[in-house]
Amino acid sequence: MASIRPLSEITSAMTSKEAADIALVTKAYEFAKEAHKDQTRYSGEPYFMHPAEVGFSLAEIGMDPKTIAAGLIHDSMEDAGVAAAIIEKEFGTEVLFLVRGVTKLGALRYRGLERHTESLRRLFAATAEDIRVLIIKLMDRLHNATTLEHVPVAKRKRIALETLEIYAPIADRFGMSVAKMALEDAAFPHAFPEEYEKTRELLKERKNETEKRLEKAEKDLKRALAEAGIREFRTEARMKGMYSLFRKLERKEWDIGKIFDILALRLIVPSVSDCYSVLGIVHQQWRPVPGKIKDYIAFPKPNGYQSIHTTVYTGDGGALEIQIRTESMHREAQFGIASHLSYKEALGYAEGTRGGSLEWIRQFIPGRSRRKMAAAALQEQTGRTVPDWVKDLALAHDQDPQSGDYLESLKKDFFSHRIFVFTPKGDVIDLPIAATPIDFAYAIHSEVANKMAGARVNGKMVSLDSTLRNGDMVEIITKPSAKPSRKWLDNAKTTMAKKMIRAALAAQKPGH
């Protein structure tokens, strides 16, 4: 039986070592320990083991003391019956809001899918006011996903599928690759047991051969970098997640020989210019595979991910992916939005300055919280921002009253594979796959979209039902007399665009 995570490990993982911050987290730890003292989990282990792990995970990714405290006591209201007034008195309004946001709905008259969907709606509504709610929920789900074997079979598959379809993609959209991979790999064997076994067997066959190739490549590359006078760098191996490998195998007809990034070699260097110098040395050492060089430094992914990826022929009949990035890019690749939540510099970027690996934050705007006191304090202290797509999540159910429809629109709009396209000014717009210029226009602004007369993609006029592709540059042409038509509803893919088109069509009817 695993032991309970000690308080000392949580406090030593914390970014802040201020006495008041340590005291707050210590108080929350002891409070939760007492609240859950008579409870056990499905595994028979003490219940407190779970909140202690959630608190530790939040500390490890650099979250602030109030978020860690909320993580420690997040189950005390629903599962231990602690009154909201007690939490507010002991820990304050901000911590209470975070706990309430993460807390499920408690005893409701309805059950099953309807109750479950309502829990998600409430979670997203709270997140639209404070992004930390969803980060606590991700860490909560992560620990629960790692203990799924103890959950009753009837619940296990539902939780595993929901983890793969909703929570792992949220982590991905937040740029939190460590959490995304951990969520996927914990849920995969329970969601798709047969596919998991098949993937595991294929990987086992290839693992030794790939590891030997990686070891030799690492040695050769270190020598080449030393000869070029590059001394400041470190290397690490990256193993592809099991679920990610399974998804790729599906696309490659289960031919593992067509997958080059099962193991990748990472090179972490001090500066952006070093990244490009190292890329040159890598390509002098080995021939690059055509079409397999991706520069995410010049063109970051919408979630902020930056790195250079190149796949090279290693001269032994195989190929290897090499990733090159700086330390700050590496931290952001692992922890994503969480890596900014303790940095005041994020505020400068959110207000519109360009540059660096925080370029993606330009898409975000400060949360319009009804809780003015907490929101103002939060913004002033940290410059924390809420992505627009999180706010859209909170509103998504306006148009989909049926629980099934709501879940389907979540999966399709927010958690499908994404593309990123550019405005003429070079800003990145993040859309679901198969999106059209109509979706792009409504993602920019409804006033622009409602006056749309045409669209140019990469400088050429296209029809409004054209499918956009990753990296397209899209320009919307407007006319004062233009207005949406019913046909647009069929051509739009996102719930937000459809909702705004319906509103515009309703406004065109006589009497409006």
Secondary structure by P-SEA (a helix, b strand, c coil): ccccccaaaaaaacccccaaaaaaaaaaaaaaaaaacccccccccccaaaaaaaaaaaaaacccaaaaaaaaaccccccccccaaaaaaaccaaaaaaaaaaccccccccccaaaaaaaaaaaaaaaaacaaaaaaaaaaaaaaaaacccccccaaaaaaaaaaccaaaaaaaacaaaaaaaaaaaacccccaaaaaaaaaaaaacaaaaaaaaaaaaaaaaaaaaaaccccbbbbbbbccaaaaaaaaaaaccccccccccbbbbbbbccaaaaaaaaaaaaaaccccccccccccccccccbbbbbbbbbcccccbbbbbbbbcaaaaaaaaccccccccccaaaaaaacccccccccccccccccccaaaaaaaaaacccccccaaaaaaaacccccccaaaaaaaaaaccccbbbbbbcccbbbbbbcccccaaaaaaaacaaaaaacccccccccccccccccccbbbbbbbbbccccccaaaaaacccaaaaaaaaaaaaaacccc
